Amino acid sequence: MRKLLAILLISCWASLAYAQKADLIVTNAKLVTLDPASTVAQALAVRDGRIVAIGGNDAVEGLIGPATRRVDAGGRTIIPGLIDSHIHAVRAGLTYATEVNWIGAKTIPEAMERLRQAATARPASWIIVAGGWSELQFTEKRRPTLAEVMAAVPDNPAYIQLFYSAVLMTPKAQQALGMSADQLPAGITTERAASGDATGWLNGSIVSISALFDRLPRPNFEENVAGTRQFFTELNRLGVTGIVDPGGFSIYPSHYAALQKLWRDKSLSVRVAFSLFAQNVGAEFDEYKTLTPFLPMGFGDDMLRFNGLGERITGAMYNNNAPDAAAKDKFREIIRWAAKQGLTVTIHWQEDKSVHHLLDLYDEVNKETPLAPLRWSIAHLDNTSPQTLARMKALGIGWTMQDAMYLGGDRIVAQVGEAARSMPPLVTALRMGVHVGAGTDAHRVASYNPFVALQWMLDGKTVGGLSTRGPDETPSREDALRLYTVGSAWFCFDETRRGTLETGKLADFAILDRDFMSIPVEQIGATASLLTVVGGKVVYAADAFSSAK
């Protein structure tokens, strides 16, 4: 009996020791931890999705067991997984498998070749470029012409969108939608050259162009799932492990089905915190009250979680720099209710000159329900002033800042001149203690590449090479990286769980193909991940680390 008990005790001890071993060990790295001491470590160990040890190589040796996967980083830099605090990724994923992407195309012939390749792969199908590009990225410094697009894809209906301001549609595309030069949708106008001839481009507002996009054929459910999987893998390739998604135009509750399927199948490779964007103008409050009983704040898990309302709360207050009393009353009613429900609210607001309308309403609500614990935020607001930042700090309102000036800075400089030198005032905001998260606002108005955004944060140059922001508002590399990691995590209540590489935190990290902290700034935009890990699971591996999958 004693011998049997001894055997059982030894067996239990061995099982316990085995269970305490790491699932994954990474050694010989330059670990940029972003912890409060700015520690640079050499190795980390992961068990059950969390970091259990970090330090020198010797700090993890005792955690190696028979089942432990070992990765030798070969001296490469490891950073915490990047978190985009404002990206329309759920919507982008729905069409990613069936759209053409011009992100990174340097010439018009290269862009046309991407159209041709899509037409060859999908004969007679729609060719859609939904945005994410600027004419200034092309060496020609102009938009493609209708003739160039038709030469590239003569047999396909083609739709090319530039930001939310212009669209080119081939005759086949217009015919398919029942449009003509004499029968354009509401809010859409024909662009004409100085000669008076139509250029082929159509102009409109964000609302009218979004309504036009809604008329395009939608991918089916299987394509939605495939596109979401592909887009999230592309984000993983760029070191992204988390996103905060503010909904957007043209995405309704039923469109979240693909995301939810990947979640149910435990196939999500990016942590998603998503908001509810009002789609029914005039009936927004009814929409919120109908949907939120099924989505209490924080509902979900570590991979998919409901994160409140935004970024359009009401249609009347969206891009409205002079809201009237009726618009304010409706908005106040909703945000007062949201505060009492404990819901986070994020709002799209672009102009500092009018943001007082918003903050005055927030002041009113704050007197009834403190807003700071709810982590409300304002998106965009590149020209925010110290006075506005002070009001935001006092209310506990955060700021999600994007790299809009990378693609649009040339136009903004032409409008505001020297004022652009302090746009956006990143260093001022950090010095004042405002919570700031970095992001892209992709994919219709920007590239989703976080390293392009990080390079822009450090050099202030537009895609056309124009230097805009001055040195006074240029953060350090470490501060920029913090904004894209732990800074962004704050907006979904996760800054104590991820965003830095520390013991006990979720094991989200990326091994980079170059040293972000030391390479020339102009090379940062070309950075990619060689190995991306989410919760200890490898979600992307380049050839150099293919054995780690």
N, C-alpha and C positions, 0 to 999 in steps of 0.2 A: 504494500500500500504506500509506504514511504517513498519507494522507488518510483511508483506511478505519480505521486504528488510532485516529486522532484522533476520528473519529465514534463509534467504539465506546467510547472512554474517556469522551467527553462523555455518551454515552447511559447508561453505567454510573454515572457520577457523578450524573446527573439521577435515575436510578432509585433510587440510594441516598438522595439528598436527599429524594425523594418518600416513600420508605419510612420516613424518620425523622420525617415530619410527624405531627401528632397526629390521632387518629381523632375526638376530641371535645374541644372547648374550652368552658369555662364561665367567663364574666366577670361583672364588676359584682355580685359577691356579698359577703355577710358569711360567710366560711368559718370556722366554729368547728372548728379542726383537732384539738384535744385533744392536740397534741404536747406533749412535756415542758415547753416554754416557754409553753404556752397561747397560741400564735400565732393571731391572727385575720388571715386572708388575704383576697384579693380575687378570685383566679382560679386555676383549675387546668386542667391538660391531661392527657389520657388517651391512651395508645397500648397496644394489645394487652392491654387489660383492666387496666392498672396506671396509677397516677398517675406522670407523667414530669416534671411541673413544677408548682410551686405558689408563689404570691406575689401581686404586683400584676398588673394587667392587662398591663403591658408585659413581664412575665416569660413570657407565653405567646404573644405576638404572632409571634415567629419560628417557632413550630411550626404555624402555620396554612398548610395546603396546599389544593389544589383539592378534595380529598375530605373535608376536615375539617368535621364538623358543629359549628355554633356555637350556644351557648345563652347568652342574656343573662338573668341571674338577676334583673335589675331591683332590685338592692339587697336581695334576700331572703336569709334565713339558710340556710346549708347546714351539715348535720351529718353525721358519719360514719353509715353505715347502722346501724340499731339491731339488736342481737343479743339475743334472748330466751334466757336461759341455762337455762330450765326451762319448756317448753311442750309439751303433748301435741298437737302440730300434725298429725302424721301421722294419728293417730286422728280428729281433728276434721275433716280434709279428706275422709275416707271418706264422711261423712254430711252434709257442709256443704250440698250441693246439694239434699238432701231433708229437712233439718231446719228448724225455725222458731227464730229467734234473738231473744231478748228483751234482749240487751245494749243499753243505752241507753234502753229504754222507760221512760217516766216515770210512767205511770198504768196501772191495770189495763185500762181501755177501750182504750188504745193496744196493750197486750199482746194483748187479745182480737181486735183488728183484724188483727194480724199472723197470728193463727190463722185468721181468716176468709179472709184473702188467700191463705194456703197451701191452704186447702180449696177455694177457687175455682180455683186453678191446678192442683190435683191432686184432683179429685173422688173421694170414697170411699177415698182413700189414708190411710195412717197420718199423724197429726200428732204430731210428736215435738219436744219442747223438752228438750234433753239437759243443760241447766244453764247456768251463766254469769250467773245473776241472783240477786237477793235481794229479799225483800218490802220491805226498807227503801228500795229505789230507787223504789218507787211512792209517790205522794203519799198513798195510802190506808194505807200502812205495814202491809200485810197480804198474805197469799197470796190468789190467786184461789180462788174456791169451785168445787166441782164443778158447781153450777148455772150459774155464769158460763161455765165452759168448755163445758158441753153446749149452752148457748144460742148460743155462738159457732160451734161445729162439731157440730151434732146428728147429722150423718150420717157422721162420721169417727171411727174409733178414735183416741183421744188419750192420749198419755203425756207427763206434765210432771214433770221431775226437778228437785229443789232440792238443790244440792250432792250429797253422797252420804249424805243423811240422810232424805229424804222423797220420795215419788212420788205424784202424782195420776193415776189411771187411770179413764177413763170406762167405763161398763158394756160398751160395744162393744169396748173394748180388753181388758178382763178376759175377756170371752167369747171373743175371738179367741185368747187364750193359755190358755184352759181353766181360768181362775181364777174363784173366787167368794169371798164373805166367809168361807165355811167351809173353803175350800181355798186357802190362801195359801202361797206358796213358803217354804221354810225361811228363818228369820231375818227375815221380813216380818210386821209386826203392823199391826192396824187402829188408826188414830188416832181417838180419841173426844173429843167436846166435854164440858164439865162436866155437861151433861144426860145423858150416856151415849150419845148418838146418834153414829153414825159421821160423820166430816167429809168422807169421800171420799178423804182423804189416807192414805197408808201409810207407815210408818216402818221403817227398817232400817239396817244397817251398810254400810260401803263394799263389803265382800265380797258381802253378800246383794243389795244394789241393783245392783252390777255384774253379778251372775249373772242378775238379772231383766232388765237391759238386754240381755244376751246373747240373750234369748228373743225380742226384737223382730225383725221382718223386716229383713234386711240389704239395702242398696242393691246393685244389680248392678255389675259391673266398670266399665261405661261411666259410671255415676253416681259411682263412686269416683273415676275419673279427672277427671270434670267438677268434682266437689266439691273435690278437691285443688287443681286449677287455680284455681278460684274463691277458695278460702280463702287460697291463697298470694298471689293478686292483692290480696285484701283486706288482708293483712299488708303488702304493698308500698305500698298506699295510705296506710298508717300509718307508712311509713318503715322497715319491718323488712326487712332484707336477709339475716339469718341466724338460725338457731334451733339450740338443743341440745335434742333430743327424748328424754325418758326412757322411751319406750314407754308402758306403762300397762295397765290392765285392758281386756279385750275386744279386744285387738289381737294377732293371731297372725302367724307368719311369712308366711302367704299374703296377709295384708292389706297387705303392703308392695308388692304388685304394681303398684298405681296409681302410687305414688311412683317406682318403678323405671322404669315406662313413660315418665313425663315426663322422667326423667333420661336414658334411652336416646334419647329424641327431642330431647334438648337443649332441653327446654321448662321446666325448673325455673327459677323466678324468685326462689327463696330458697335460700341455702346451708343444707344439712341435715347435722347431725352427730347420729346416732341411736344409742341404747343398746338392749340386749337385756333385756327385762323378763321375769322368770320367770313363766310361766303355769301350769306343772304343779306344784302344791303337793305336796311330798313327793318329787318327782323332779326338782328344780331342777338338781342337779349333772349328771344325765344330759342334761338339755336343753341346758345350756351346752356340755358336751363334744361333743354331737352337732352343734350349729350353729356353734360358733366356728372349727372347722377351715376353714370356708368364709368366715369373716369375721375374719381376723387384724386386730389393732388397727391402726387408721388406714387400713384397706382402703377404696379409693374414690378420689375426686378432689376438686377444689375445690368442687364442687357437692353431692356426696353422699358421706358418709364414715362408717364404723363407728367408734363412740366408746366401746365397752366395755359393761359390765354395769350394770344398774340400771333403775328405782329400787327395785324389789323384788328382793332377792337370794334370800331364802327366805321362804316364807309364815309360818313360825313366828316370824321376827324382825320381821315387818311390823306396825307399830303395836302392838308388844308392849313395854310398859314394865317387865315383870318376866320376862324370858326365863329358862327353866330351863337346867340344864346340857346337856341333850340339844339344845335349840335352839341354844345357843352352839357346841356341838361341830360341828353340821352347818354352821353359818354360818362357823366358823373354817376348816373343811375347804375350803369354796368360795373364801373370800377369799385363803387361802394359795396355792391353785392359781392364782387370778386374778393375784395379784402375780407369781408365777413366770412366768406367760404374758405379762406385760407389759401386762395389761388395765387400763384405767381402770374405776373402780367409783364409782357415785353411789348414795346410799342415802336413802330417805325416813325422816326421823326428826323428830318434832315436839316432844318434851319434853326440856328440859334436865335435869330431875331423874333421867332414866333414861339419858341419852346416855353415861354412864360405862361402861355395859355394852358399847356399841359401841366406844368409844375404848380400852377395856382390850384388846379383841380386836385392834384396829388396832396397839396398842403391841406385842403379841406378834408379829404378822406383820412389823412394821417391823424387828424385830431380825434377821429372816432375809432380808428383801427390802426395801430402802429404798422407802418409799411416795412421798416427795416427787416423784421424777421421773415418777410415774404419774398425778399430778394427780387423786387421789381426792377426792370431795366429799360433803358432806351437804346435802340439800335441806330447806327449811322451817326448823325450829328457831328460831322467832321469839323465844322467851324465853331464848335462849342467854345464858350468863353469861360474865364476863371469864375465869373459870377454864377454862371449856370452850374459849373462843377461844384461850387460851394453849396448851392441849393441841393444838388443831387447827393452830395456827401451828408448833408444834414438830415436828409430823408432816408438815407441808406439805399439810394437808387444806384444800380450799377450801369455800366456803359459797355455795350458790345461794339467794338470798333473793327471795321473791315478795311481792306485795301482797295477801296473804290477809286482812289486817286492813282492807282497803278495804271488802270485802263483809261480813266477819265480825267487825270490830272491836267493834261494839256488844255482841255476845254475850261477847267476850273480856273487855272492860272490866267487865261485870257479874260475871264470874267472878274476875278477879284484881285489880280496883281500880287503885290507883296504880302497880302494877307495869307496867301497860300503857304508862306514860309512856316506858319505855326499850325498847319492843318495836317493831320489832327494833332491836338496838343497832348501827346502821350505822356511826356515827362511831367508836365504840369499836373495832369490827372493823377499820376502815381505819387507825386510829391504831396498832393492834397489828400491822399488816402482814399480816392474813389476806386471802387472795384472795377477793374477793366479786364475784359476778355477779348482775345484776338480771333479773327475769322476772315471769311472771304465773301459771303453773300452769294456764293456760286449756286447754280451754274449758268443762269441766263445773263447775269450782268458781270460775271467775273470768272476767272479761272479758279478751280477748286484746289490748286496746288498750294499747300501751306508754305513751302519753301520759297515760292515766288512772293508770297505775302511777307514772310520773314525778311527776305532780302529787301523788299520795299520799305519795311519798317526801319531798316538799318541805313539804307542809302537815299531814300526819299525820291527815287527816280521812277518816272513813268515808263510804260512799255516803249515809248518813243525815245527814251533817253533823257528827257527833260528833268533836271533836278528841281524839286519843289520844296520839300520841308527843310528847314534850317537845322543846324546842329543843336540848338537849344531844346528842340523837341524830338531829338533822336535818342532812343534808349540804347543801353548796352546790349550786347548779344545775350547775356544771361537774362536781363530784364525782358527782352523780346521773347525769349523762349519761355519764361515764366508766364507771360501773357497768353501764350498758346497752349499752356498746360494747366498748371494749378490755378492761374487766373481765370481761364474758361471754366474749370471745374466748379468754381464758386456759383455759377449761374444755374447749376442743377444740384446744388447742395452736396457736392462731392469732394470739396477741396481737402477734407480730412481723410479721404479714402483713395484718391488718385491724383495724379498731376506732379508728384515727386516720387523719387525712388528711395523709399524708406521701409524699414522693417514693419510689417503689419499691413502695408498698403497693397492694393490690387496690383498684380504683376502685369502692368501694361507698359511695354517699352519697345524701342526700335533700335536695331543696330544699323548705323548709317554707312553709306559708301564713301563718305569723306568726313573730315572733322569740322563740324559746324562752328566750333569755337575758335578755329585758327585759320581756316582757308580765307582767301581774299573774298570780300563781301560780294563782288560781282559773280562769284561762283556758287553762292548759296542757293540760288534759284534752281540749279540743276541737281540738287541733292535728292537722293532717293534712299529708301530703306532696303537693306539686304535681308533683314529678318525682322518681322513684326510679330509681337506676342500680345495677346489680350487674355488676361486672367490666366496666365501660364500656358495658354494654348497658342501654338504657332498658327497664325492666320495668313501669313505671307512669307515665302522664302525664295530668294533669288538662287541662281545656280550655285553660288559659293556656299550656300547653307542648305542645299536641297536635302541633305541627309537629316536635317533637324525636323523635318515635317512629321 
